[in-house]
């Protein structure tokens, strides 16, 4: 049975302030529903994310600002830093972890700058909402094998799909150079390439 993470609840002290902060980041406002002064639910979704964030009144008994380690995945950590800053957040500088596997808790073992090899999964930045709920952005450019279902291919946006098509086109140009002829079955090759790239399996040659 599939069990897909759908919603993360974050505790806030001022619902309207939190709503203004998250929507200013460009997160989609999905719902703002109140059944009275003592119960309100606000749902927002980061661009391209299949999971959403909920906050409000009487939706959690956690202390405001106590959520930590909420990860947002991007394919360009530097561009993400600039966008967050432009939209009013206060992101940290980009960093990588001294251990090179995953980041430590808090700010321990942070090394300034992106991963020296610019390895997928290796570069991070952090920011917090007005209550102090902590987010980390992680740069992922190539998924590890098995991280995605090869039978399911999804693109978060038209730009995401266009980028995948450009990568497939470049790889297909190399493929045609190797075979020394035009490939009349290029749509099939593109499809195999794009599915394999997302799933982290062997790419066609």
N, C-alpha and C positions, 0 to 999 in steps of 0.2 A: 504494500500500500504506500503510495506517495505521501510524504509529509513535508509540505513546502512551507518554509518560514514566510509568514504573510505580514506580520505586524510586530513592531517593537514599541513598547510603552516607555516613555521618558517622563520623569517627574519634574514638574515646573511649579513655580510659585505664582506666576502672573501669566495667565493664559493668553491674554491679548498681546502682551509683550513677546511671548514665545511665538505666537502666530505671525506677528509682524517680522520677527527675525527670520523665521524659516521661509516665509514666502518671499522675503527680500533676497534670499539665496537663490531664488528661482525654483523652489520646491512647489510642486502642484498642490493646491488646496483641494482636497477631495471631499471633505465634510466639515461642518461646524454645526453641531446639533446639541441643543440644550433642552432638558425636560423640566427645568426649574433652576433656581439660583444655586442649588447644591449638586447639580450634575450637568456636566458639559463635556462633549467629546469633540476634539479637533483632530483630523487626520491629514497629514501631508506626505507627499512622496517625492524623494529625490529624483532628478531627471534620469530616466532610463532604468530606474530600480524596480524590480518585481515586488519588493517589500516596502511597506510604509511605516511611518512613525505616527504614534498617537500620543497626545497629551490632553490635559483638560482638568476638570474639577471632579474629584472623587473617582478617578479611574485607576489610581494606584495608591498604596500606602507607603511607598518609598519616599525618602526625604528628597526634596527638590535639589537637583544638581548631583545626585548620587550615581547616575548612570555613567559607566565608563567603558571604554574600549569598543565603541560602536564603529564598525568599519565601513567605509565607503570606498568602492573600487573605481579607479580611473586609469586611463591609458596614457596620460601625460601629466605627471605630477607637477611640473613647473607651470603649465597652463592652468591647472586646477588651483594652484597657489594664487596666481594672479587674479583669477576669477573670484575666488573667495574674498580676497582683499578688496577688489573693486565693488563687491556686493555688500560690504560692511562687516564681514567677519574679521577676526584677527588671527589668521593662521600662523603657526610656527614656521620657521624656515624648514626647508626640506632636509631630512636626515636619513641616515641608515643606521642599522644596529651594529655594534661592535662584534657581536657573535655571528652575524650574517645569516641567521636562520629566521628569526622573528623578533619583533621589538620587545624589549623588557618592559616591565610595568613602570608607570610614571615616566620620568625622564632619564632613568638609569641607562647607561651604556649607549646613549645617543651620540652619533658621530655626525658632525655637520656635513651637509651635501648629500646628493643622491648616491646610491650604491656605485662604487667606482667602475664596476663592469656594466652598470645599468641593467642588472639582471632583473627579470620579471620577478615580482613579489618582494624586491629588496629595498625599495625607496618609500619613504613615508613623510607625512606631515600631520600635525594635529591642530584642532581648534575646539572651542567650547561654545555652547549657547549661553545666553545671558545668565542662566542659573548655574552654569558650570558643568552641565552634562558634556562628557568628553567624547569627541569623535576623532578617528584616525583615518586619513586617506592613504591608501596603499596603491602603488603603481603596478598594474598587471598588464603585460603586453602579450604574453604567451602562456596559456594555461598548461598546467602539468597534466600528463596523460591520466585519463579517468576522471577528471574533475567535471566534465560535462558529458551528458548523455548523447552519444553519437546519433541516436534516433530522433533527437529533438534539437532543432536549430532555431534560435531566436535572435532577433536584432532589436536593440533598445530604441532605435530611432532611424530615420532616413539617412542621417549622416553616418551612423554606425554601419548601415548596410552599404552605403556608398564607399566607405573606407575598405570594407571587406571585398567589394567588387574590384577596387583599384589594386589591392594586394593580389587578388586572383588573376587580374589582367597582367600584372607584371610577371607573376610566376608562369602564366601561360605563354607569355612571349618567350621566356627562356625555354619552355617545353617545346615550342615550335622551332626554335633555333636548334635544339638538340636533334629533333626528328628531321629537320631540313625540309619541312613542308607545312602548308596550312593544315590545321586540324579542323575538319568539318564537324567534328563532334565536340566543339569547344563548350557548348552549354553543359554537357554532361561532365566535362573536365572541371569547369568552374564549380559546378554543384558539389562534386567530390572534394575539391580543394577547400571550399568554404565550410563544409560540414566537418571535414577532418581538422581544419584549423581550430574551429570552435571546440571540438571534442578533445583536442590535444593528441590525436592519433597520427600515424604516418601520413605525410602529404603525398599526393600523386606526383610523379616525375614526368 
